[in-house]
Amino acid sequence: MKKNIAIVAGGDQSEVEVSLRSAAGLESFFNKEKYNLYIVTIIGKEWKVLCDGVKYDIDKNDFTFMCNGEKKSFDYAYITIHGIPGEDGKLQGYFDLIGMPYSCCGVLAAALTFNKFFCNHYLKSFGVNIAESILIRKGDVVSAKDVVAKVGLPCFVKPNIGGSSFGVTKVKAEDQLLPAIEAAFAEGDQVIIESFMKGTEITCGVYKTKSKSVVFPITEVVSQNEFFDYDAKYNGQVQEITPARLSQSVTEKVQALTARIYDIIGAKGIIRIDYIITEGDQVNLLEINTTPGMTATSFIPQQVRAAGLDIADVLSDIVENNING
């Protein structure tokens, strides 16, 4: 009997459109002979599911719904919300309470990785290299001169939570700093300012089950813009090279670190970790994505293809590993 899979998309931040694209990608990737697929959108208090071409309300008490007079329930939730509440632990906590198996990290790992500053400094204690950085909260008095003295120029100003490069600015002059901070605060209540690291930007995906550990080939990211911004990510202004043009030794170092970080944070499902390789082949962590993009052109599907794997098989691995354990 086919299992019912909820592909959960939407969210409460600027990445709603990106999330919906990922949901469409996942719907196309899954093995439809094994699973009945339903796209569920969670946007604020509106929880809807598409069934037979009609949108129905989700009953938040048990994550069920009525379709054509029949009550339907799910066997599994594949979370592809990029941002709140699907990437920060809130939705994971809800699914834990109702006993619904789901695809990604649990509450603690999701909450930790969603807070870039806390996550990076936590991993620094395990010997992971990170950029020099400052955390600013709304209401803090900020001295542009003091910031530049600590992190230097150029530097990056970005929201502490969120993704897809919304609210991110590369600052090259001191007088650009305060406007950049204001732009980042439009996305959330905390802002990170990080030192610029010159090098090669890469990203590496990984997933683990009870029986296997799969680290994907690395992708090299060559943006046509100042940095890997929204247009580079979603409007084609980037060159993505998989596998990356790295030496075998650096490739192995990155893949080993990716697998190690997965275990340190207690990850589940597919995650993707972004790095910068700087002088001397030093591997520096940028951030961790616990619900990475899953459109046809996203990094993970690219890396799955480069590994000679079938994305449908990978998704089945993840679903069955959680449902059966």
VENCORFEN-V502775 format. One record per residue. RES is the residue in three letters. PSI is psi in degrees with one decimal (* if undefined). Layout:
RES;PSI
RES;PSI
This chain:
MET;134.5
LYS;142.8
LYS;146.3
ASN;120.5
ILE;125.7
ALA;119.1
ILE;105.9
VAL;117.8
ALA;177.3
GLY;-122.3
GLY;175.3
ASP;15.9
GLN;-169.4
SER;-11.5
GLU;15.6
VAL;-47.8
GLU;-39.9
VAL;-41.9
SER;-42.9
LEU;-34.9
ARG;-40.4
SER;-39.1
ALA;-42.7
ALA;-39.6
GLY;-47.0
LEU;-40.9
GLU;-35.6
SER;-25.3
PHE;-36.1
PHE;150.6
ASN;107.4
LYS;-8.7
GLU;-18.6
LYS;-24.9
TYR;141.8
ASN;126.1
LEU;133.7
TYR;130.2
ILE;119.2
VAL;128.9
THR;130.0
ILE;106.0
ILE;104.3
GLY;-130.1
LYS;-1.8
GLU;106.6
TRP;113.1
LYS;155.1
VAL;141.1
LEU;119.1
CYS;121.8
ASP;39.6
GLY;1.7
VAL;142.3
LYS;128.9
TYR;156.5
ASP;141.3
ILE;132.8
ASP;111.0
LYS;-14.7
ASN;-34.6
ASP;9.0
PHE;41.2
THR;175.5
PHE;161.2
MET;131.2
CYS;119.1
ASN;40.1
GLY;2.4
GLU;133.6
LYS;128.8
LYS;145.7
SER;167.0
PHE;150.1
ASP;-17.7
TYR;147.0
ALA;124.5
TYR;107.8
ILE;123.0
THR;34.8
ILE;123.7
HIS;97.8
GLY;-164.8
ILE;136.9
PRO;12.8
GLY;-13.2
GLU;-5.7
ASP;2.7
GLY;-16.3
LYS;-50.0
LEU;-35.0
GLN;-41.1
GLY;-40.6
TYR;-47.4
PHE;-35.3
ASP;-41.7
LEU;-37.2
ILE;-0.5
GLY;30.5
MET;119.5
PRO;143.5
TYR;170.6
SER;-25.9
CYS;-167.2
CYS;154.2
GLY;-174.5
VAL;-50.7
LEU;-50.3
ALA;-38.1
ALA;-46.9
ALA;-40.5
LEU;-51.5
THR;-24.1
PHE;-24.2
ASN;95.9
LYS;-43.9
PHE;-49.7
PHE;-42.5
CYS;-48.3
ASN;-39.2
HIS;-30.4
TYR;-46.3
LEU;-26.3
LYS;-33.4
SER;-14.7
PHE;10.4
GLY;11.2
VAL;132.6
ASN;133.7
ILE;166.7
ALA;153.7
GLU;135.2
SER;161.7
ILE;138.1
LEU;130.8
ILE;133.7
ARG;154.5
LYS;132.5
GLY;-17.3
ASP;143.8
VAL;123.6
VAL;128.8
SER;114.4
ALA;-37.5
LYS;-42.6
ASP;-38.1
VAL;-48.0
VAL;-36.3
ALA;-31.9
LYS;-46.5
VAL;-15.2
GLY;180.0
LEU;144.5
PRO;166.3
CYS;167.3
PHE;134.5
VAL;126.6
LYS;156.9
PRO;145.4
ASN;-24.4
ILE;156.1
GLY;177.6
GLY;-161.8
SER;20.3
SER;17.9
PHE;131.2
GLY;11.5
VAL;135.3
THR;135.6
LYS;115.7
VAL;127.2
LYS;-14.9
ALA;150.8
GLU;-36.6
ASP;-7.5
GLN;-10.2
LEU;-51.6
LEU;-41.7
PRO;-36.2
ALA;-39.2
ILE;-42.2
GLU;-40.9
ALA;-38.5
ALA;-36.7
PHE;-19.6
ALA;-18.9
GLU;-11.3
GLY;178.7
ASP;-3.4
GLN;143.1
VAL;139.8
ILE;140.9
ILE;122.1
GLU;146.1
SER;144.7
PHE;133.4
MET;119.0
LYS;126.0
GLY;-158.5
THR;122.1
GLU;133.5
ILE;166.3
THR;145.4
CYS;128.8
GLY;157.1
VAL;147.8
TYR;155.6
LYS;145.7
THR;-176.1
LYS;-24.6
SER;-8.8
LYS;158.6
SER;121.0
VAL;112.2
VAL;123.2
PHE;162.9
PRO;150.2
ILE;143.8
THR;132.1
GLU;134.7
VAL;115.4
VAL;97.0
SER;143.0
GLN;-10.0
ASN;-174.7
GLU;-34.2
PHE;-177.2
PHE;75.5
ASP;-172.2
TYR;-45.4
ASP;-38.4
ALA;-41.1
LYS;-41.0
TYR;-9.0
ASN;21.4
GLY;10.5
GLN;53.8
VAL;153.4
GLN;124.5
GLU;117.3
ILE;114.7
THR;120.4
PRO;155.2
ALA;155.0
ARG;69.6
LEU;155.5
SER;161.3
GLN;-38.9
SER;-41.5
VAL;-40.2
THR;-48.3
GLU;-36.3
LYS;-45.1
VAL;-45.0
GLN;-37.7
ALA;-40.9
LEU;-39.7
THR;-45.7
ALA;-35.8
ARG;-43.9
ILE;-38.9
TYR;-44.9
ASP;-38.6
ILE;-44.4
ILE;-8.1
GLY;46.0
ALA;163.7
LYS;157.0
GLY;-156.9
ILE;130.9
ILE;164.2
ARG;133.7
ILE;131.0
ASP;139.2
TYR;164.8
ILE;128.4
ILE;114.6
THR;-176.3
GLU;141.0
GLY;16.2
ASP;33.6
GLN;130.3
VAL;120.1
ASN;127.8
LEU;134.3
LEU;-61.7
GLU;167.3
ILE;133.9
ASN;111.0
THR;-12.5
THR;70.5
PRO;155.5
GLY;143.7
MET;36.5
THR;171.7
ALA;-28.4
THR;4.8
SER;165.0
PHE;-46.3
ILE;-50.8
PRO;-37.1
GLN;-46.3
GLN;-35.0
VAL;-45.1
ARG;-42.1
ALA;-27.5
ALA;-4.5
GLY;23.0
LEU;163.6
ASP;124.9
ILE;-32.8
ALA;-39.7
ASP;-39.0
VAL;-46.4
LEU;-38.2
SER;-40.1
ASP;-49.5
ILE;-45.4
VAL;-50.9
GLU;-33.8
ASN;-37.9
ASN;-42.5
ILE;-38.2
ASN;14.1
GLY;*
